[in-house]
Amino acid sequence: MSEAVTWSTEAEAKLQEVPFWGRFLVRREVEKFARGLNKNEVSIDVYNLANQKWQREKPKD
């Protein structure tokens, strides 16, 4: 089982900006991203890095 990942206050506040129906998915994916960086806390920096990665991978219209 994976080790629990904690969230900084700033990263948690940023997560609250995500619509309710999508928060679970975003939380799960950001935590997976953090584990991939060998981090046990999602800081605002980790959250922003994950977001930047997904923005680069987003398909162009």
All heavy atoms as a GROMACS GRO file, in nm:
protein
  512
    1MET      N    1   0.084  -0.118   0.000
    1MET     CA    2   0.000   0.000   0.000
    1MET      C    3   0.088   0.124   0.000
    1MET      O    4   0.192   0.128   0.062
    1MET     CB    5  -0.091  -0.003   0.123
    1MET     CG    6  -0.189   0.109   0.128
    1MET     SD    7  -0.305   0.073   0.263
    1MET     CE    8  -0.421   0.198   0.230
    2SER      N    9   0.046   0.225  -0.069
    2SER     CA   10   0.125   0.348  -0.080
    2SER      C   11   0.121   0.427   0.050
    2SER      O   12   0.022   0.426   0.122
    2SER     CB   13   0.071   0.436  -0.192
    2SER     OG   14   0.085   0.371  -0.315
    3GLU      N   15   0.231   0.495   0.074
    3GLU     CA   16   0.240   0.580   0.192
    3GLU      C   17   0.149   0.702   0.172
    3GLU      O   18   0.134   0.753   0.062
    3GLU     CB   19   0.385   0.626   0.207
    3GLU     CG   20   0.415   0.688   0.340
    3GLU     CD   21   0.564   0.713   0.357
    3GLU    OE1   22   0.642   0.623   0.325
    3GLU    OE2   23   0.597   0.823   0.401
    4ALA      N   24   0.088   0.745   0.282
    4ALA     CA   25  -0.002   0.861   0.275
    4ALA      C   26   0.074   0.986   0.236
    4ALA      O   27   0.188   1.006   0.276
    4ALA     CB   28  -0.070   0.881   0.409
    5VAL      N   29   0.010   1.068   0.156
    5VAL     CA   30   0.068   1.195   0.114
    5VAL      C   31  -0.010   1.305   0.183
    5VAL      O   32  -0.134   1.305   0.182
    5VAL     CB   33   0.058   1.211  -0.040
    5VAL    CG1   34   0.106   1.348  -0.083
    5VAL    CG2   35   0.138   1.103  -0.111
    6THR      N   36   0.061   1.397   0.246
    6THR     CA   37  -0.004   1.509   0.312
    6THR      C   38  -0.005   1.629   0.218
    6THR      O   39   0.069   1.632   0.119
    6THR     CB   40   0.068   1.546   0.443
    6THR    OG1   41   0.204   1.581   0.414
    6THR    CG2   42   0.065   1.431   0.542
    7TRP      N   43  -0.088   1.727   0.250
    7TRP     CA   44  -0.103   1.846   0.168
    7TRP      C   45  -0.072   1.969   0.251
    7TRP      O   46  -0.119   1.981   0.365
    7TRP     CB   47  -0.246   1.856   0.115
    7TRP     CG   48  -0.274   1.761   0.004
    7TRP    CD1   49  -0.276   1.625   0.010
    7TRP    CD2   50  -0.304   1.795  -0.132
    7TRP    NE1   51  -0.304   1.572  -0.113
    7TRP    CE2   52  -0.323   1.675  -0.202
    7TRP    CE3   53  -0.316   1.915  -0.199
    7TRP    CZ2   54  -0.353   1.672  -0.337
    7TRP    CZ3   55  -0.348   1.912  -0.334
    7TRP    CH2   56  -0.365   1.791  -0.402
    8SER      N   57   0.004   2.061   0.194
    8SER     CA   58   0.028   2.189   0.261
    8SER      C   59  -0.101   2.270   0.257
    8SER      O   60  -0.191   2.244   0.175
    8SER     CB   61   0.140   2.267   0.192
    8SER     OG   62   0.096   2.317   0.066
    9THR      N   63  -0.111   2.367   0.343
    9THR     CA   64  -0.229   2.454   0.348
    9THR      C   65  -0.250   2.523   0.214
    9THR      O   66  -0.364   2.532   0.165
    9THR     CB   67  -0.212   2.558   0.460
    9THR    OG1   68  -0.190   2.489   0.583
    9THR    CG2   69  -0.334   2.645   0.473
   10GLU      N   70  -0.142   2.571   0.154
   10GLU     CA   71  -0.152   2.643   0.027
   10GLU      C   72  -0.201   2.552  -0.087
   10GLU      O   73  -0.284   2.591  -0.168
   10GLU     CB   74  -0.017   2.706  -0.012
   10GLU     CG   75   0.032   2.811   0.083
   10GLU     CD   76   0.111   2.753   0.200
   10GLU    OE1   77   0.131   2.629   0.207
   10GLU    OE2   78   0.152   2.833   0.287
   11ALA      N   79  -0.147   2.429  -0.092
   11ALA     CA   80  -0.187   2.336  -0.197
   11ALA      C   81  -0.333   2.292  -0.177
   11ALA      O   82  -0.408   2.281  -0.274
   11ALA     CB   83  -0.095   2.214  -0.199
   12GLU      N   84  -0.372   2.272  -0.053
   12GLU     CA   85  -0.511   2.235  -0.025
   12GLU      C   86  -0.606   2.346  -0.066
   12GLU      O   87  -0.712   2.320  -0.123
   12GLU     CB   88  -0.526   2.204   0.125
   12GLU     CG   89  -0.660   2.146   0.162
   12GLU     CD   90  -0.682   2.003   0.116
   12GLU    OE1   91  -0.592   1.920   0.132
   12GLU    OE2   92  -0.790   1.977   0.063
   13ALA      N   93  -0.566   2.472  -0.042
   13ALA     CA   94  -0.649   2.586  -0.083
   13ALA      C   95  -0.663   2.590  -0.236
   13ALA      O   96  -0.771   2.619  -0.289
   13ALA     CB   97  -0.590   2.716  -0.030
   14LYS      N   98  -0.555   2.561  -0.306
   14LYS     CA   99  -0.559   2.559  -0.452
   14LYS      C  100  -0.652   2.447  -0.501
   14LYS      O  101  -0.727   2.466  -0.597
   14LYS     CB  102  -0.417   2.540  -0.506
   14LYS     CG  103  -0.399   2.572  -0.649
   14LYS     CD  104  -0.402   2.720  -0.672
   14LYS     CE  105  -0.362   2.749  -0.815
   14LYS     NZ  106  -0.398   2.883  -0.855
   15LEU      N  107  -0.647   2.334  -0.435
   15LEU     CA  108  -0.734   2.222  -0.471
   15LEU      C  109  -0.881   2.261  -0.456
   15LEU      O  110  -0.965   2.218  -0.535
   15LEU     CB  111  -0.703   2.100  -0.386
   15LEU     CG  112  -0.786   1.975  -0.412
   15LEU    CD1  113  -0.760   1.920  -0.553
   15LEU    CD2  114  -0.756   1.869  -0.308
   16GLN      N  115  -0.912   2.343  -0.359
   16GLN     CA  116  -1.051   2.385  -0.337
   16GLN      C  117  -1.104   2.471  -0.452
   16GLN      O  118  -1.225   2.488  -0.465
   16GLN     CB  119  -1.063   2.461  -0.204
   16GLN     CG  120  -1.035   2.376  -0.082
   16GLN     CD  121  -1.122   2.252  -0.075
   16GLN    OE1  122  -1.243   2.259  -0.089
   16GLN    NE2  123  -1.059   2.137  -0.057
   17GLU      N  124  -1.016   2.522  -0.537
   17GLU     CA  125  -1.059   2.598  -0.655
   17GLU      C  126  -1.111   2.507  -0.766
   17GLU      O  127  -1.178   2.553  -0.858
   17GLU     CB  128  -0.944   2.683  -0.708
   17GLU     CG  129  -0.899   2.791  -0.612
   17GLU     CD  130  -0.776   2.868  -0.661
   17GLU    OE1  131  -0.738   2.851  -0.779
   17GLU    OE2  132  -0.720   2.943  -0.581
   18VAL      N  133  -1.080   2.378  -0.756
   18VAL     CA  134  -1.127   2.280  -0.854
   18VAL      C  135  -1.274   2.251  -0.823
   18VAL      O  136  -1.310   2.236  -0.707
   18VAL     CB  137  -1.043   2.150  -0.846
   18VAL    CG1  138  -1.098   2.043  -0.937
   18VAL    CG2  139  -0.897   2.179  -0.876
   19PRO      N  140  -1.359   2.243  -0.926
   19PRO     CA  141  -1.500   2.210  -0.900
   19PRO      C  142  -1.512   2.082  -0.817
   19PRO      O  143  -1.434   1.988  -0.834
   19PRO     CB  144  -1.560   2.190  -1.039
   19PRO     CG  145  -1.472   2.271  -1.128
   19PRO     CD  146  -1.334   2.262  -1.069
   20PHE      N  147  -1.610   2.080  -0.730
   20PHE     CA  148  -1.630   1.969  -0.636
   20PHE      C  149  -1.624   1.833  -0.706
   20PHE      O  150  -1.559   1.741  -0.658
   20PHE     CB  151  -1.764   1.986  -0.563
   20PHE     CG  152  -1.798   1.870  -0.475
   20PHE    CD1  153  -1.737   1.855  -0.352
   20PHE    CD2  154  -1.890   1.775  -0.516
   20PHE    CE1  155  -1.766   1.748  -0.271
   20PHE    CE2  156  -1.920   1.667  -0.436
   20PHE     CZ  157  -1.858   1.653  -0.313
   21TRP      N  158  -1.692   1.821  -0.820
   21TRP     CA  159  -1.702   1.692  -0.888
   21TRP      C  160  -1.569   1.643  -0.943
   21TRP      O  161  -1.555   1.525  -0.973
   21TRP     CB  162  -1.806   1.698  -1.000
   21TRP     CG  163  -1.790   1.816  -1.090
   21TRP    CD1  164  -1.854   1.936  -1.080
   21TRP    CD2  165  -1.704   1.827  -1.203
   21TRP    NE1  166  -1.812   2.021  -1.179
   21TRP    CE2  167  -1.720   1.957  -1.256
   21TRP    CE3  168  -1.613   1.741  -1.264
   21TRP    CZ2  169  -1.649   2.002  -1.367
   21TRP    CZ3  170  -1.543   1.786  -1.375
   21TRP    CH2  171  -1.562   1.914  -1.425
   22GLY      N  172  -1.468   1.730  -0.954
   22GLY     CA  173  -1.338   1.689  -1.008
   22GLY      C  174  -1.227   1.679  -0.906
   22GLY      O  175  -1.117   1.634  -0.938
   23ARG      N  176  -1.255   1.721  -0.783
   23ARG     CA  177  -1.148   1.724  -0.681
   23ARG      C  178  -1.087   1.589  -0.650
   23ARG      O  179  -0.966   1.579  -0.633
   23ARG     CB  180  -1.202   1.785  -0.551
   23ARG     CG  181  -1.182   1.931  -0.545
   23ARG     CD  182  -1.225   1.987  -0.412
   23ARG     NE  183  -1.304   2.102  -0.446
   23ARG     CZ  184  -1.407   2.148  -0.381
   23ARG    NH1  185  -1.444   2.090  -0.271
   23ARG    NH2  186  -1.472   2.251  -0.424
   24PHE      N  187  -1.170   1.487  -0.641
   24PHE     CA  188  -1.117   1.354  -0.609
   24PHE      C  189  -1.014   1.311  -0.712
   24PHE      O  190  -0.905   1.265  -0.677
   24PHE     CB  191  -1.231   1.250  -0.602
   24PHE     CG  192  -1.181   1.110  -0.586
   24PHE    CD1  193  -1.138   1.064  -0.463
   24PHE    CD2  194  -1.173   1.024  -0.694
   24PHE    CE1  195  -1.090   0.935  -0.446
   24PHE    CE2  196  -1.125   0.895  -0.680
   24PHE     CZ  197  -1.084   0.850  -0.556
   25LEU      N  198  -1.047   1.328  -0.839
   25LEU     CA  199  -0.955   1.290  -0.947
   25LEU      C  200  -0.827   1.373  -0.942
   25LEU      O  201  -0.716   1.319  -0.951
   25LEU     CB  202  -1.022   1.307  -1.083
   25LEU     CG  203  -0.935   1.279  -1.205
   25LEU    CD1  204  -0.887   1.136  -1.206
   25LEU    CD2  205  -1.011   1.311  -1.332
   26VAL      N  206  -0.840   1.503  -0.924
   26VAL     CA  207  -0.722   1.590  -0.919
   26VAL      C  208  -0.636   1.552  -0.799
   26VAL      O  209  -0.513   1.540  -0.810
   26VAL     CB  210  -0.763   1.739  -0.916
   26VAL    CG1  211  -0.642   1.829  -0.889
   26VAL    CG2  212  -0.830   1.778  -1.046
   27ARG      N  213  -0.699   1.532  -0.682
   27ARG     CA  214  -0.623   1.493  -0.562
   27ARG      C  215  -0.544   1.366  -0.588
   27ARG      O  216  -0.425   1.357  -0.559
   27ARG     CB  217  -0.716   1.474  -0.443
   27ARG     CG  218  -0.643   1.434  -0.316
   27ARG     CD  219  -0.736   1.411  -0.199
   27ARG     NE  220  -0.798   1.532  -0.153
   27ARG     CZ  221  -0.742   1.617  -0.067
   27ARG    NH1  222  -0.623   1.592  -0.017
   27ARG    NH2  223  -0.806   1.725  -0.030
   28ARG      N  224  -0.612   1.266  -0.644
   28ARG     CA  225  -0.546   1.137  -0.670
   28ARG      C  226  -0.428   1.152  -0.765
   28ARG      O  227  -0.320   1.097  -0.741
   28ARG     CB  228  -0.648   1.038  -0.726
   28ARG     CG  229  -0.593   0.898  -0.744
   28ARG     CD  230  -0.694   0.805  -0.804
   28ARG     NE  231  -0.717   0.849  -0.942
   28ARG     CZ  232  -0.813   0.802  -1.019
   28ARG    NH1  233  -0.898   0.713  -0.972
   28ARG    NH2  234  -0.826   0.843  -1.143
   29GLU      N  235  -0.448   1.227  -0.872
   29GLU     CA  236  -0.343   1.241  -0.972
   29GLU      C  237  -0.225   1.326  -0.920
   29GLU      O  238  -0.110   1.295  -0.950
   29GLU     CB  239  -0.399   1.300  -1.101
   29GLU     CG  240  -0.494   1.206  -1.173
   29GLU     CD  241  -0.429   1.073  -1.209
   29GLU    OE1  242  -0.318   1.072  -1.266
   29GLU    OE2  243  -0.491   0.968  -1.179
   30VAL      N  244  -0.254   1.429  -0.844
   30VAL     CA  245  -0.145   1.511  -0.787
   30VAL      C  246  -0.066   1.428  -0.686
   30VAL      O  247   0.058   1.436  -0.682
   30VAL     CB  248  -0.199   1.642  -0.726
   30VAL    CG1  249  -0.090   1.715  -0.648
   30VAL    CG2  250  -0.256   1.732  -0.834
   31GLU      N  251  -0.134   1.349  -0.605
   31GLU     CA  252  -0.063   1.263  -0.510
   31GLU      C  253   0.023   1.161  -0.582
   31GLU      O  254   0.136   1.134  -0.541
   31GLU     CB  255  -0.162   1.196  -0.415
   31GLU     CG  256  -0.221   1.295  -0.316
   31GLU     CD  257  -0.322   1.234  -0.220
   31GLU    OE1  258  -0.350   1.112  -0.229
   31GLU    OE2  259  -0.373   1.311  -0.136
   32LYS      N  260  -0.027   1.105  -0.690
   32LYS     CA  261   0.053   1.011  -0.770
   32LYS      C  262   0.177   1.081  -0.827
   32LYS      O  263   0.287   1.026  -0.827
   32LYS     CB  264  -0.032   0.952  -0.883
   32LYS     CG  265   0.038   0.843  -0.958
   32LYS     CD  266  -0.038   0.773  -1.070
   32LYS     CE  267  -0.175   0.813  -1.102
   32LYS     NZ  268  -0.229   0.744  -1.222
   33PHE      N  269   0.157   1.204  -0.877
   33PHE     CA  270   0.267   1.283  -0.929
   33PHE      C  271   0.372   1.308  -0.820
   33PHE      O  272   0.492   1.293  -0.842
   33PHE     CB  273   0.214   1.416  -0.984
   33PHE     CG  274   0.318   1.504  -1.045
   33PHE    CD1  275   0.363   1.485  -1.174
   33PHE    CD2  276   0.371   1.611  -0.972
   33PHE    CE1  277   0.458   1.567  -1.231
   33PHE    CE2  278   0.467   1.693  -1.028
   33PHE     CZ  279   0.511   1.672  -1.157
   34ALA      N  280   0.325   1.344  -0.700
   34ALA     CA  281   0.417   1.370  -0.588
   34ALA      C  282   0.497   1.245  -0.552
   34ALA      O  283   0.618   1.253  -0.530
   34ALA     CB  284   0.338   1.420  -0.466
   35ARG      N  285   0.430   1.132  -0.547
   35ARG     CA  286   0.500   1.006  -0.518
   35ARG      C  287   0.607   0.978  -0.623
   35ARG      O  288   0.714   0.928  -0.591
   35ARG     CB  289   0.403   0.890  -0.510
   35ARG     CG  290   0.324   0.885  -0.383
   35ARG     CD  291   0.243   0.756  -0.372
   35ARG     NE  292   0.143   0.771  -0.271
   35ARG     CZ  293   0.016   0.805  -0.293
   35ARG    NH1  294  -0.028   0.823  -0.416
   35ARG    NH2  295  -0.069   0.817  -0.193
   36GLY      N  296   0.577   1.010  -0.748
   36GLY     CA  297   0.675   0.993  -0.855
   36GLY      C  298   0.798   1.080  -0.837
   36GLY      O  299   0.906   1.048  -0.888
   37LEU      N  300   0.783   1.189  -0.762
   37LEU     CA  301   0.896   1.277  -0.729
   37LEU      C  302   0.958   1.240  -0.594
   37LEU      O  303   1.043   1.312  -0.544
   37LEU     CB  304   0.849   1.423  -0.724
   37LEU     CG  305   0.796   1.483  -0.854
   37LEU    CD1  306   0.743   1.624  -0.828
   37LEU    CD2  307   0.903   1.486  -0.961
   38ASN      N  308   0.913   1.128  -0.536
   38ASN     CA  309   0.957   1.084  -0.403
   38ASN      C  310   0.928   1.188  -0.296
   38ASN      O  311   1.009   1.209  -0.205
   38ASN     CB  312   1.105   1.045  -0.402
   38ASN     CG  313   1.131   0.923  -0.486
   38ASN    OD1  314   1.056   0.824  -0.477
   38ASN    ND2  315   1.233   0.928  -0.569
   39LYS      N  316   0.811   1.251  -0.307
   39LYS     CA  317   0.767   1.350  -0.208
   39LYS      C  318   0.657   1.288  -0.125
   39LYS      O  319   0.573   1.214  -0.176
   39LYS     CB  320   0.713   1.477  -0.275
   39LYS     CG  321   0.809   1.543  -0.370
   39LYS     CD  322   0.911   1.622  -0.296
   39LYS     CE  323   1.000   1.698  -0.394
   39LYS     NZ  324   1.108   1.765  -0.329
   40ASN      N  325   0.655   1.319   0.005
   40ASN     CA  326   0.545   1.271   0.088
   40ASN      C  327   0.452   1.385   0.128
   40ASN      O  328   0.364   1.367   0.210
   40ASN     CB  329   0.597   1.197   0.212
   40ASN     CG  330   0.685   1.284   0.298
   40ASN    OD1  331   0.705   1.401   0.270
   40ASN    ND2  332   0.739   1.226   0.403
   41GLU      N  333   0.473   1.503   0.068
   41GLU     CA  334   0.384   1.616   0.088
   41GLU      C  335   0.361   1.687  -0.045
   41GLU      O  336   0.454   1.706  -0.123
   41GLU     CB  337   0.440   1.717   0.187
   41GLU     CG  338   0.344   1.834   0.208
   41GLU     CD  339   0.397   1.942   0.299
   41GLU    OE1  340   0.507   1.993   0.273
   41GLU    OE2  341   0.327   1.974   0.396
   42VAL      N  342   0.235   1.724  -0.068
   42VAL     CA  343   0.202   1.806  -0.184
   42VAL      C  344   0.213   1.951  -0.138
   42VAL      O  345   0.131   1.999  -0.062
   42VAL     CB  346   0.061   1.776  -0.238
   42VAL    CG1  347   0.025   1.873  -0.349
   42VAL    CG2  348   0.051   1.633  -0.286
   43SER      N  349   0.317   2.017  -0.183
   43SER     CA  350   0.334   2.160  -0.156
   43SER      C  351   0.274   2.235  -0.273
   43SER      O  352   0.238   2.176  -0.376
   43SER     CB  353   0.483   2.194  -0.142
   43SER     OG  354   0.548   2.173  -0.267
   44ILE      N  355   0.265   2.364  -0.262
   44ILE     CA  356   0.214   2.444  -0.373
   44ILE      C  357   0.305   2.429  -0.495
   44ILE      O  358   0.257   2.427  -0.609
   44ILE     CB  359   0.194   2.592  -0.333
   44ILE    CG1  360   0.111   2.667  -0.439
   44ILE    CG2  361   0.326   2.661  -0.307
   44ILE    CD1  362  -0.029   2.620  -0.454
   45ASP      N  363   0.435   2.410  -0.473
   45ASP     CA  364   0.528   2.390  -0.584
   45ASP      C  365   0.501   2.259  -0.657
   45ASP      O  366   0.500   2.255  -0.780
   45ASP     CB  367   0.673   2.393  -0.535
   45ASP     CG  368   0.716   2.531  -0.487
   45ASP    OD1  369   0.659   2.632  -0.534
   45ASP    OD2  370   0.807   2.538  -0.402
   46VAL      N  371   0.476   2.152  -0.582
   46VAL     CA  372   0.446   2.022  -0.644
   46VAL      C  373   0.313   2.032  -0.719
   46VAL      O  374   0.301   1.984  -0.832
   46VAL     CB  375   0.442   1.910  -0.537
   46VAL    CG1  376   0.387   1.781  -0.596
   46VAL    CG2  377   0.580   1.888  -0.479
   47TYR      N  378   0.214   2.096  -0.658
   47TYR     CA  379   0.084   2.113  -0.723
   47TYR      C  380   0.100   2.188  -0.855
   47TYR      O  381   0.046   2.147  -0.958
   47TYR     CB  382  -0.010   2.189  -0.629
   47TYR     CG  383  -0.151   2.201  -0.681
   47TYR    CD1  384  -0.249   2.111  -0.641
   47TYR    CD2  385  -0.188   2.302  -0.769
   47TYR    CE1  386  -0.380   2.121  -0.688
   47TYR    CE2  387  -0.317   2.313  -0.817
   47TYR     CZ  388  -0.412   2.222  -0.776
   47TYR     OH  389  -0.540   2.233  -0.823
   48ASN      N  390   0.176   2.296  -0.852
   48ASN     CA  391   0.196   2.376  -0.974
   48ASN      C  392   0.275   2.299  -1.080
   48ASN      O  393   0.246   2.311  -1.199
   48ASN     CB  394   0.265   2.508  -0.941
   48ASN     CG  395   0.173   2.604  -0.869
   48ASN    OD1  396   0.051   2.596  -0.881
   48ASN    ND2  397   0.230   2.693  -0.791
   49LEU      N  398   0.374   2.220  -1.039
   49LEU     CA  399   0.449   2.138  -1.134
   49LEU      C  400   0.358   2.036  -1.203
   49LEU      O  401   0.366   2.017  -1.325
   49LEU     CB  402   0.563   2.064  -1.065
   49LEU     CG  403   0.691   2.141  -1.038
   49LEU    CD1  404   0.785   2.057  -0.952
   49LEU    CD2  405   0.759   2.178  -1.168
   50ALA      N  406   0.271   1.973  -1.125
   50ALA     CA  407   0.178   1.876  -1.182
   50ALA      C  408   0.086   1.947  -1.281
   50ALA      O  409   0.061   1.897  -1.391
   50ALA     CB  410   0.096   1.810  -1.071
   51ASN      N  411   0.037   2.063  -1.244
   51ASN     CA  412  -0.052   2.138  -1.332
   51ASN      C  413   0.019   2.178  -1.462
   51ASN      O  414  -0.038   2.167  -1.570
   51ASN     CB  415  -0.105   2.262  -1.259
   51ASN     CG  416  -0.219   2.327  -1.333
   51ASN    OD1  417  -0.300   2.260  -1.396
   51ASN    ND2  418  -0.225   2.458  -1.327
   52GLN      N  419   0.142   2.222  -1.451
   52GLN     CA  420   0.219   2.258  -1.570
   52GLN      C  421   0.237   2.137  -1.661
   52GLN      O  422   0.226   2.147  -1.784
   52GLN     CB  423   0.356   2.314  -1.531
   52GLN     CG  424   0.349   2.451  -1.470
   52GLN     CD  425   0.484   2.494  -1.413
   52GLN    OE1  426   0.584   2.427  -1.430
   52GLN    NE2  427   0.484   2.605  -1.341
   53LYS      N  428   0.265   2.022  -1.603
   53LYS     CA  429   0.283   1.899  -1.682
   53LYS      C  430   0.155   1.868  -1.758
   53LYS      O  431   0.159   1.838  -1.876
   53LYS     CB  432   0.318   1.784  -1.589
   53LYS     CG  433   0.330   1.650  -1.660
   53LYS     CD  434   0.359   1.539  -1.560
   53LYS     CE  435   0.378   1.406  -1.627
   53LYS     NZ  436   0.255   1.338  -1.661
   54TRP      N  437   0.041   1.877  -1.693
   54TRP     CA  438  -0.086   1.846  -1.759
   54TRP      C  439  -0.121   1.950  -1.864
   54TRP      O  440  -0.182   1.916  -1.964
   54TRP     CB  441  -0.198   1.831  -1.657
   54TRP     CG  442  -0.174   1.714  -1.566
   54TRP    CD1  443  -0.119   1.594  -1.600
   54TRP    CD2  444  -0.200   1.707  -1.427
   54TRP    NE1  445  -0.110   1.513  -1.490
   54TRP    CE2  446  -0.160   1.580  -1.382
   54TRP    CE3  447  -0.254   1.795  -1.335
   54TRP    CZ2  448  -0.172   1.539  -1.251
   54TRP    CZ3  449  -0.268   1.754  -1.203
   54TRP    CH2  450  -0.226   1.629  -1.163
   55GLN      N  451  -0.084   2.075  -1.841
   55GLN     CA  452  -0.111   2.177  -1.941
   55GLN      C  453  -0.030   2.150  -2.069
   55GLN      O  454  -0.080   2.172  -2.179
   55GLN     CB  455  -0.078   2.317  -1.887
   55GLN     CG  456  -0.172   2.363  -1.779
   55GLN     CD  457  -0.316   2.373  -1.826
   55GLN    OE1  458  -0.343   2.423  -1.935
   55GLN    NE2  459  -0.408   2.324  -1.746
   56ARG      N  460   0.093   2.104  -2.054
   56ARG     CA  461   0.176   2.070  -2.170
   56ARG      C  462   0.121   1.950  -2.245
   56ARG      O  463   0.134   1.941  -2.367
   56ARG     CB  464   0.319   2.040  -2.127
   56ARG     CG  465   0.401   2.162  -2.092
   56ARG     CD  466   0.548   2.129  -2.080
   56ARG     NE  467   0.576   2.018  -1.990
   56ARG     CZ  468   0.602   2.029  -1.860
   56ARG    NH1  469   0.603   2.148  -1.803
   56ARG    NH2  470   0.627   1.924  -1.787
   57GLU      N  471   0.059   1.856  -2.172
   57GLU     CA  472   0.010   1.732  -2.233
   57GLU      C  473  -0.132   1.748  -2.288
   57GLU      O  474  -0.179   1.658  -2.356
   57GLU     CB  475   0.012   1.619  -2.130
   57GLU     CG  476   0.152   1.580  -2.092
   57GLU     CD  477   0.154   1.472  -1.985
   57GLU    OE1  478   0.047   1.432  -1.935
   57GLU    OE2  479   0.264   1.428  -1.951
   58LYS      N  480  -0.198   1.858  -2.260
   58LYS     CA  481  -0.335   1.878  -2.306
   58LYS      C  482  -0.338   1.884  -2.458
   58LYS      O  483  -0.259   1.956  -2.520
   58LYS     CB  484  -0.390   2.008  -2.246
   58LYS     CG  485  -0.537   2.027  -2.268
   58LYS     CD  486  -0.594   2.138  -2.182
   58LYS     CE  487  -0.542   2.272  -2.222
   58LYS     NZ  488  -0.605   2.384  -2.151
   59PRO      N  489  -0.429   1.809  -2.520
   59PRO     CA  490  -0.437   1.811  -2.666
   59PRO      C  491  -0.474   1.948  -2.718
   59PRO      O  492  -0.555   2.020  -2.658
   59PRO     CB  493  -0.546   1.710  -2.700
   59PRO     CG  494  -0.587   1.647  -2.574
   59PRO     CD  495  -0.525   1.720  -2.461
   60LYS      N  496  -0.415   1.986  -2.828
   60LYS     CA  497  -0.447   2.113  -2.893
   60LYS      C  498  -0.577   2.094  -2.971
   60LYS      O  499  -0.602   1.991  -3.030
   60LYS     CB  500  -0.335   2.154  -2.989
   60LYS     CG  501  -0.200   2.164  -2.924
   60LYS     CD  502  -0.181   2.295  -2.858
   60LYS     CE  503  -0.036   2.309  -2.817
   60LYS     NZ  504  -0.013   2.342  -2.683
   61ASP      N  505  -0.657   2.199  -2.976
   61ASP     CA  506  -0.783   2.195  -3.053
   61ASP      C  507  -0.758   2.210  -3.201
   61ASP      O  508  -0.670   2.265  -3.249
   61ASP     CB  509  -0.877   2.306  -3.008
   61ASP     CG  510  -0.930   2.280  -2.867
   61ASP    OD1  511  -0.933   2.161  -2.827
   61ASP    OD2  512  -0.968   2.376  -2.799
   0.00000   0.00000   0.00000
